[in-house]
Amino acid sequence: MIQFPLLLLIAPAFGSTEPLSNSTLLRLDDAPVTHQWTGSVSASAILTDGNTKTRSASAAADAQYRREHDRTTLGAFWNYQDDRTGVLQRRTGAKAKYDYFFSKKTYGLVQTSIENDAQADLERRWIFGLGIGQQFVENAEHKFLAEAGVSWFDEHFGNSPNNDYVSARAAYAWDWNINKDWVFFHGADIYPSLEDGDDVYAKVDTRIRVTLTEKMFAQGQWVTDWDNTPAAGKKDTDNRYIVSIGWSF
């Protein structure tokens, strides 16, 4: 599940392209861009015929609205794959988070997410939580934050007992504009139960993006979901590898 060291070794390979100019970069103490939505929409599809007959598709959207004292973040995804034997994967999810800054770097937050995964026998995983965060860096080159709090964690399975509990939450996210063409993102959330030490859920999301035109990009993404108490007969770890084309705004 530990992806971070591997991608740090890969990232220097992109260093030969033109870096961001000094005029483009903001100082660490400069205010972020405010009062406008920023984000991206991406999609991919693969169709095979002949000896192998499969269909797969994915779509995702992320958006953020930043003001001087608060920040709203939204996201959603959809993954689908089937072959001659039936559906291999059907997974959807959405999330929302609101941050209110008490000072330039420190903020309180409320966040929620919901998702399902047919192949993991997961009908619904709903999370609602409160916490506090620290925005260590927020400029044109780097964004890095860390968060901690408590959450209500609720899982409903198709053929296994449902599971709900109060959990702690720890998270971090790092955006790095390597240069004018390449962008790297790495983030993780972990939810250890405060009621049962065996109940732990974690998600790690890593992306590398290359600019194709002013608004168009290609992206590779690796998402790991780890549930220490999965549905009966299911594995505790799921990995998704997604290559997509997207548009930023």
Buried (B, 14 or more C-beta within 10 A) or exposed (E): EEBEEEBEEEBEEBEEEEBBEEEEBBEEEEEBEEEEEEBBBBBBEEEEEEEEEEBBBBBBBBBBBBEEEBBBBBBBBBBBBBEEEEEBBBBBBBBBBBBEBEEEEEBBBBBBBBBBBBBBBBBEBBBEBEBBBBBBBBBBBBBBBBBBBBBBBBBBBEEBEEBBBEBBBBBBBBBBBBBEBBBBBBBBBBBBBBEEEEBBBBBBBBBBBBBEEEEEBBBEBBBBBBBBBBBEEBEEEBEBEBEBBBBBE
